[in-house]
Amino acid sequence: MPKLLSLNSYHYRRGGSDAVYFDHAALMEELGWENGFFSMHHPKNVPTPWSRHFIEELEFGHAYSLPQKLAMASKVVYSFEARRKLRGLLKEFRPDVAHVHCIYHHLSPSVLPLLREEGIPVVLTAHDLKIACPAYKMLNRGGVCERCKTGSVLNVVKHRCVRDSLAASAIVAAESALHGWLQTYRKQLSKVVAPSRFFLEKFVEWGWPREQLAYIPNYVDASRFEPQYEPGDYLLYFGRMAPEKGVHTLLRAAAQAGVPLKLAGTGPEQEALQALARELEAPAEFLGFKAGAELHALIRNARAVVLPSEWYENAPMSVLESFAFGKPVIGARMGGIPEMIDDGENGWSFASGDVQALAEVMSRAMSLPASELARMGRSAREGVARRFNRQTYVQGMLALYAELGVKV
């Protein structure tokens, strides 16, 4: 029985990358693999016998004393605790391969050399751009940023790229400088999985060897989604209310087009966006956080889903899930979104940040006959089942593991 060790900062479904961490392990277990996990203690964690090896909780939003903050900062750069506890886990559980998800700032890259020293192949799924951009988003308050590609990591401090905080940016710059000098990621990772072709090409642009990268897209099990092809009478945005999501552009476009819009989600920009909607007299309804059956009903009853992002999205699960529900998607031509959308077939694309272009597409979606929208919804559903399915994902991952010498 082959063994898989999965590493991730959180051991609960906090976001999309955490969902992939759990779902990937569950898939391997279905195929007869034995799972081990390494993560951080947290009150919301899913129970697991492996938690006895987890590192202590490290949450940056909590109130800490100065000595505690200094200790936390040192762990972000290099966690000796994570190395020590992982070494203890490896004495009990000898994996054939280690699959890393989001580990930086909590487990830290310090765990990677230990795995390689133990002769364990290490695969990283790149849920973000951290292995290129120190701040992991290629984004700061000025918008999309790639200064560190040819410049110093001190750009992170100069432009306060991490949470617009000088202190947080300085810590991350120090961490990136150390691991860049050590070439921690380049030397210790056997393979990097990019869920979008855009991410793969972006890593190559930043100097990663193409042969160290593999494109394996995310997937949805379409059979678990009940589609509704009959279109509703509103457009839907669901996701975080954050600057990079382009919701301000979406509200302006909705006001210009006079198109009914529902928004599900919360985030740091929520109050400002609600104020903007009132100022513009936009026909927008803010629904707050929605999940599970409530969110699924909103998607199924929508006319189309809008993703107006203004940063380098990877391969958003929101697009795949909308397709699985039989809904076309209006997506910004940004990051990995365009490679998921075939204009006029399963949705429409528009120039990111362009209010006029988005307003025109939204008007088109509202004016099309129900039969045409239903056709596009069926095309979306068929396409996601064909291109982004479980079998393709499993085959890609098993082939990758086999390439690394794992008997699958």
Secondary structure, DSSP 8 states (H G I E B T S, - for coil): --EEEEE-S-SS--SHHHHHHHHHHHHHHHTT-EEEEE-B--TT----GGGGG-B----TTS---HHHHHHHHHHHH--HHHHHHHHHHHHH---SEEEE-S-TTTT-TTHHHHHHHTT--EEEE-SSSTTT-TTSSSEETTEE--GGGTS-THHHHHTTTTTT-HHHHHHHHHHHHHHHHHTHHHHH-SEEEESSHHHHHHHHHTT--GGGEEE------GGGS----S--SSEEEES---GGGTHHHHHHHHHHHT--EEEE---TTHHHHHHHHHHHT--EEEEE---HHHHHHHHHTSSEEEE---S---S-HHHHHHHHTT--EEEESSTTSGGG--BTTTEEEE-TT-HHHHHHHHHHHHHS-HHHHHHHHHHHHHHHHHHS-HHHHHHHHHHHHHHTT---
